[in-house]
Amino acid sequence: MTANQPRILIAEDYGPIADVYRRRLQTEFDVVGVVSDGRGLIRSAVRLKPDVILADIAMPGLNGLEACRQVKQKFPRIKVVFLTMDLNSEIAAEALNLGASAYLTKDSASSELEIALWEVLQGKTYISSTLDKHTLHCRRWERKRRSFTNAEVRNCLSPGEVAVRSGTTMGTTPS
């Protein structure tokens, strides 16, 4: 460990998995702590002030989304990387809208974790290759309840949905 290594806090409720992450990351990062629940995540983030939090979403006491929302309110510069089993684009969109910098699934390629961590440390956003980025983009807009421009509607809707919105149906024109 050197003084210039990024500081990382791991929040994973399953001990063996948390230990695998810790051992895997400690060569490139200063792993400052490992916690197993959302409340511990908040307490440790306040005390340790990591550069990055690697968090699962499903944790006891307080889920990772809520814990990281609270951390981001207090410390907006802390980067949050979610690593979860959940492939649901709605949850991924919520995580990113709450301020997460990355969303990875646990079945992603093993090299993706380090790539994502370095990307977020450079101020970028990283989305797991196992997620449909187009759907996720649309879900993020929907969750923000932002009005869609015509171009955004066309980018997020299927051709059939665009036809319905424009008043046309398959093979017909509006009267």
C-alpha positions, 0 to 999 in steps of 0.5 A, a space after each residue: 500500500 502506498 499513500 497515493 492509492 485511492 481509498 475504498 470502502 466495501 459494503 457487502 453483507 455476504 462475508 466470503 464475497 466481501 473478503 474476495 473483493 478486499 483481497 482482490 482490490 488491496 493491491 491497487 487500492 487502500 481498502 479502508 474498511 469492510 461493512 456488512 450493512 447500510 447503517 455501518 456503511 454510513 458510519 464508516 463513510 463519515 469516519 473514513 471518508 473513502 474516495 470510492 464506496 463499492 456497495 451491494 444494494 441488498 443489505 440488511 438494516 438499510 439497503 445500499 441505495 438508501 445508505 449511499 443516498 445519505 452518504 452522497 448528501 453529506 459527501 458528494 465527492 465520494 464516488 459510489 460503485 454498485 456491484 449487485 446481482 440485480 439486472 433490473 434497469 429500474 433499480 440501476 436507473 435509480 442508483 445512477 439518479 441517486 448519484 452512483 458513478 457505476 452500476 455493475 452486476 456480479 456476473 460481469 467479467 471479473 476485469 470490469 470491476 477494476 476498469 469501473 473503479 478507475 473510470 469513476 475515479 477519473 470522473 466518468 460513469 460506468 455501466 456494466 456490459 451485462 445491462 442494456 444501456 439504451 433501456 437504462 438511459 430511458 429509465 433514468 429519464 423516466 425516473 427523473 420525471 423529465 419531459 421528453 423532447 421529440 428526439 428523446 421519445 423517438 430514441 426510447 420508444 419502439 417504432 410501434 410506440 412512436 406510431 401510437 404517439 404520433 397518431 398513426 398505426 401500423 400501415 395506416 395514417 391518421 384521419 
